[in-house]
């Protein structure tokens, strides 16, 4: 009787050699790109650095940063995100820096009088005149959002729309005033102390936990330890906590609206649900006219431009469509991660509905019967350049 033997599969032994553990690369918030031009604009309130990104014959967008940041640390990563890189090709972006907040800024002399929030808003007018801009879309975060809001209330004809992140419309509370006052005092006397650093991280990220965006938080921890001018920051903080109320009020009576102080442009308020400034945006939302404003909240984030750039870029695209900027989808296509398309600016006559993003946890105070029918005519974009630009 023949015997049957099961075949035996042979497998070569594999020896793993030279295994090395690697720490994930930390994010870098220092400057990593060149801008088409940078200008130092002299005003009666001080010198302001403006970095220009894009071709100046395109529609203008002005950004303004938050406390402890500048145009690099606040907006560079966001505009380098693939979806925003494509969308921003339709615009020329003017990044405004508060005096002394840019990278490598020299310390102001002792006793230097820093501009108030209203004066910082007036400095925006100097930039508008310097580049001879006819109108622009504003994108501001925190303190920068408050400054842009002040400008829009005083000079409404220049502003097509405001995209405001973590914005507040009221004076500082006693708690905020106390913490920030102590923070500014330490920054002036001892530099970026550990308590000042932790407070700045809380200002941007809210409560920091071990499992939340470790690399991003570490990047900003390193940034505050090495790249920020603490004395100049203390002056900016002092100006912010002394801010006045925007004095806006919701008035639904059409006859009384004309006399009320209110925004004439479309306004979108955005906040993360982990942001310490969420309640401030809710309070501001309650004071806005529901016919030209919206409020949105993103889940699982606080520093929305950094933690949720895909969702923010989609919201911004829809906001721009609502303003009437037609997006030619055949020219540019976004990455599959955002499942949306954007493109260069068109000046065709068009009405577009402002649709909601299904990825966003939204709480909007929209008009009840026009929630999905938000129409605006397209702006005919004029060339905002004058070769003989005025200096303010």
C-alpha positions in Angstrom: 0.0 0.0 0.0 1.5 3.3 -1.1 2.0 5.8 1.6 0.9 9.5 1.1 2.9 12.3 2.6 1.4 15.8 2.9 3.6 18.4 1.1 5.4 20.7 3.4 5.5 24.4 2.4 8.8 25.9 3.0 9.1 29.5 4.1 12.3 31.4 4.2 13.2 32.9 7.5 13.1 36.7 7.4 15.2 38.7 9.8 14.4 42.3 10.5 17.4 44.4 10.8 18.1 48.1 11.5 14.6 49.0 12.8 14.6 52.6 13.9 11.8 54.3 15.7 11.1 57.7 14.3 9.2 60.6 15.9 6.6 62.0 13.6 7.7 65.2 11.9 6.5 68.3 13.8 4.6 70.9 12.0 6.4 74.1 11.2 4.7 77.5 11.6 7.7 79.6 10.5 7.9 81.1 7.1 8.3 78.6 4.2 7.2 80.5 1.1 7.9 83.7 -0.7 5.2 86.3 -1.3 4.9 88.3 -4.5 5.7 91.5 -2.6 6.0 92.8 0.9 5.4 96.5 1.8 5.8 98.5 5.0 3.1 101.1 5.0 3.6 104.2 7.1 0.5 105.5 8.8 -0.1 108.1 11.5 -0.6 105.2 13.9 2.6 103.3 13.1 4.1 101.0 10.4 2.2 98.0 9.1 3.7 95.1 7.1 1.6 93.8 4.3 2.5 90.6 2.5 0.9 90.2 -1.0 0.1 86.8 -2.3 -1.1 86.4 -5.9 -1.6 88.6 -8.9 -2.8 92.1 -8.1 -5.2 92.3 -11.0 -7.5 89.8 -9.3 -10.3 90.3 -6.8 -8.8 91.4 -3.4 -9.0 89.4 -0.1 -7.7 90.9 3.1 -6.6 88.8 6.0 -6.0 89.9 9.6 -4.5 87.6 12.3 -5.2 86.9 15.9 -3.3 87.7 19.1 0.2 86.2 19.2 0.2 85.3 15.5 1.0 87.0 12.2 0.3 86.4 8.5 2.7 83.4 8.5 1.7 81.6 11.6 -2.0 82.2 11.2 -2.7 81.8 7.5 0.3 80.2 5.7 -0.7 76.6 6.4 -4.3 77.3 5.6 -3.6 78.8 2.2 -1.1 76.1 1.4 -3.8 73.5 1.9 -4.6 72.0 -1.5 -8.2 73.1 -1.7 -7.4 76.6 -0.6 -4.4 76.8 -2.9 -6.7 76.3 -5.8 -9.5 78.5 -4.6 -7.0 81.3 -3.8 -5.9 81.4 -7.4 -9.0 83.5 -8.0 -7.9 86.2 -5.6 -5.0 88.4 -4.7 -4.6 88.1 -0.9 -3.3 91.0 1.2 -2.1 89.7 4.6 -2.1 92.6 7.1 0.1 92.4 10.2 -0.6 94.5 13.3 2.4 96.7 14.1 5.4 94.8 15.5 3.8 91.4 15.2 5.6 90.2 12.0 8.5 87.7 12.1 11.7 89.3 13.2 10.1 92.5 14.4 12.2 94.8 16.6 10.9 95.6 20.0 9.2 98.9 20.4 10.8 101.4 22.7 9.7 101.6 26.3 6.6 103.8 26.6 5.6 103.3 23.0 1.9 104.1 22.4 0.3 101.2 20.6 -2.7 101.9 18.3 -6.2 101.2 19.7 -8.5 98.8 18.0 -10.2 101.6 16.2 -6.9 103.0 15.1 -5.8 99.5 13.8 -9.0 99.5 11.8 -8.1 102.9 10.4 -4.8 101.5 9.3 -6.7 99.1 7.0 -7.9 102.1 5.1 -4.3 103.1 4.6 -3.6 99.7 3.1 -6.7 100.0 0.9 -5.5 103.4 -0.4 -1.9 102.2 -0.8 -3.0 99.4 -3.2 -5.9 101.4 -4.6 -8.4 98.6 -3.9 -12.0 99.2 -4.9 -13.5 96.5 -2.6 -12.4 93.3 -0.9 -13.5 90.2 1.0 -12.3 90.2 4.6 -11.0 87.1 6.4 -10.2 87.7 10.1 -9.4 85.5 13.2 -10.0 86.6 16.8 -8.6 90.1 17.3 -8.1 90.5 13.6 -11.8 89.6 13.0 -12.8 92.4 15.5 -10.5 94.9 13.6 -12.0 94.0 10.2 -15.5 94.2 11.7 -14.8 97.8 12.9 -13.5 98.7 9.5 -16.6 97.3 7.7 -18.9 99.2 10.1 -17.2 102.5 9.3 -16.4 102.0 5.6 -19.0 99.6 4.3 -18.5 100.5 0.6 -15.1 98.8 0.6 -16.3 95.4 2.0 -18.0 92.8 -0.1 -18.3 90.3 2.8 -16.7 89.3 6.1 -15.6 85.8 7.0 -15.0 86.1 10.8 -13.5 83.3 13.0 -13.9 83.5 16.8 -15.0 87.1 16.6 -16.4 89.1 19.6 -18.5 92.2 19.5 -18.4 93.2 23.1 -15.9 94.7 25.6 -13.7 92.3 27.4 -15.2 90.6 30.5 -13.6 91.1 33.9 -12.2 87.5 33.7 -10.7 88.1 30.3 -9.4 91.5 31.3 -7.7 90.1 34.4 -6.1 87.1 32.8 -4.9 89.0 29.8 -3.6 91.9 31.9 -1.5 89.5 34.0 -0.4 87.8 30.8 0.7 91.1 29.2 2.6 92.1 32.4 4.6 88.9 32.4 5.4 89.3 28.7 6.8 92.8 29.3 8.8 92.0 32.4 9.9 88.4 31.9 9.3 87.5 28.3 7.4 84.4 27.3 7.0 82.7 30.6 5.5 79.2 30.9 2.2 80.7 32.3 2.0 83.2 29.4 2.7 80.4 26.9 0.0 78.2 28.3 -2.5 81.0 28.3 -1.7 81.7 24.6 -2.2 78.0 23.8 -5.5 78.1 25.7 -6.6 81.2 23.7 -6.2 79.4 20.4 -6.9 75.7 21.3 -9.1 75.9 24.4 -8.5 73.0 26.9 -5.5 71.0 25.7 -5.6 67.2 26.2 -3.0 64.6 25.6 -4.8 63.0 22.6 -5.6 66.2 20.7 -3.4 67.3 17.8 -0.2 66.7 19.7 2.1 67.7 16.8 0.1 70.9 16.0 0.1 72.0 19.6 3.8 71.3 19.9 4.5 73.3 16.8 2.8 76.3 18.4 4.5 75.7 21.7 7.9 75.9 20.0 6.7 79.0 18.0 5.7 80.9 21.1 8.9 80.0 22.9 11.2 81.2 20.1 9.6 83.3 17.4 7.3 85.8 19.2 8.4 89.2 20.3 6.9 89.2 23.8 7.1 92.9 24.4 5.3 93.8 21.2 2.7 91.1 21.9 2.0 92.6 25.3 1.1 95.9 23.7 -1.2 94.3 21.2 -2.9 92.4 24.1 -3.4 95.6 26.0 -5.0 97.2 23.0 -7.3 94.2 22.6 -8.6 94.1 26.2 -9.3 97.8 26.0 -11.5 97.4 23.0 -14.8 99.2 22.8 -18.2 97.6 22.0 -19.0 97.4 18.3 -22.4 98.9 19.2 -24.3 96.8 16.8 -27.9 95.8 17.4 -30.4 93.6 15.7 -33.3 95.6 14.4 -36.0 93.8 12.4 -38.1 96.9 11.8 -37.3 97.9 8.2 -38.1 101.6 9.0 -35.6 101.6 11.8 -32.8 99.6 10.1 -31.4 102.6 8.2 -30.6 104.5 11.4 -29.1 101.5 13.3 -25.4 100.7 13.3 -25.1 97.4 11.4 -23.2 95.6 8.8 -24.2 96.4 5.2 -22.3 93.3 3.8 -22.8 89.6 4.2 -21.2 88.3 7.4 -20.4 84.7 8.3 -19.4 83.9 11.9 -17.4 80.6 12.4 -16.2 79.0 15.6 -15.1 75.5 16.8 -17.1 73.8 19.5 -13.9 73.5 21.6 -13.0 77.1 21.2 -13.0 79.3 24.4 -14.5 82.0 22.3 -17.6 80.1 21.2 -20.0 82.0 23.5 -18.6 85.3 22.1 -19.6 84.3 18.6 -23.0 83.3 19.8 -23.5 86.7 21.5 -22.4 88.5 18.4 -24.7 86.4 16.3 -27.7 87.5 18.4 -26.9 91.1 17.6 -26.6 90.7 13.8 -29.3 91.1 11.2 -30.4 87.6 10.3 -31.1 88.6 6.7 -27.3 89.1 5.9 -25.5 86.9 8.4 -24.9 83.3 9.4 -23.3 81.5 12.3 -21.6 78.1 12.0 -19.9 75.8 14.5 -17.4 73.1 13.6 -17.1 70.0 15.8 -14.0 68.6 17.4 -11.8 71.7 16.9 -11.0 75.1 18.3 -8.3 76.6 15.9 -10.5 75.9 12.9 -8.1 77.0 10.1 -5.4 74.6 11.4 -7.5 71.7 12.7 -10.3 71.6 10.0 -8.8 73.3 6.9 -10.9 71.1 4.5 -14.2 72.0 6.0 -13.3 75.7 6.4 -12.2 75.9 2.7 -15.5 74.4 1.7 -17.5 76.9 3.8 -15.4 79.7 2.4 -16.1 78.6 -1.1 -19.9 78.5 -0.5 -19.7 81.9 1.2 -18.0 83.4 -1.8 -20.7 81.8 -4.1 -23.3 83.5 -1.9 -21.6 86.8 -2.4 -21.9 86.3 -6.2 -18.4 85.2 -7.1 -19.0 82.7 -9.9 -16.7 79.6 -9.7 -15.9 78.1 -13.1 -15.7 74.4 -12.2 -14.3 73.3 -15.5 -11.0 75.1 -14.9 -9.9 74.0 -11.5 -10.7 70.9 -9.6 -10.2 70.3 -5.9 -8.8 67.2 -4.4 -11.1 64.3 -3.7 -10.8 64.8 0.1 -13.2 67.8 0.0 -15.6 66.5 -2.6 -16.1 70.0 -4.0 -14.8 72.1 -6.8 -13.5 75.6 -7.1 -11.9 77.8 -9.7 -10.9 81.1 -11.1 -13.2 84.1 -10.7 -15.7 84.7 -13.5 -17.5 88.0 -14.0 -20.6 86.4 -15.7 -24.0 87.6 -14.6 -25.2 84.9 -12.3 -27.3 84.0 -9.3 -26.2 81.2 -7.1 -27.8 79.5 -4.1 -25.6 79.3 -1.0 -25.8 75.6 -0.1 -25.0 74.1 3.3 -22.1 71.8 3.8 -23.3 68.4 5.1 -19.9 67.9 6.8 -20.4 70.9 9.1 -22.4 71.0 12.3 -24.4 74.0 11.6 -26.5 76.3 13.7 -27.5 79.2 11.5 -29.8 82.1 12.2 -30.8 82.2 8.5 -34.0 83.6 7.1 -36.7 81.1 7.7 -38.2 80.9 4.3 -35.0 81.5 2.3 -32.6 79.1 3.9 -31.6 77.3 0.7 -32.4 80.2 -1.7 -29.7 82.7 -0.8 -29.2 84.8 -4.0 -26.8 87.6 -4.8 -25.8 89.0 -8.1 -22.2 88.6 -9.2 -19.8 91.5 -8.6 -18.2 92.9 -11.8 -14.6 92.9 -10.7 -12.7 96.1 -11.6 -8.9 96.2 -11.9 -7.9 97.3 -8.4 -4.5 98.5 -9.4 -3.3 102.0 -10.0 0.3 102.3 -11.0 0.5 105.5 -9.0 -0.9 104.1 -5.7 -1.5 106.6 -3.0 0.3 106.4 0.4 -1.7 107.0 3.5 
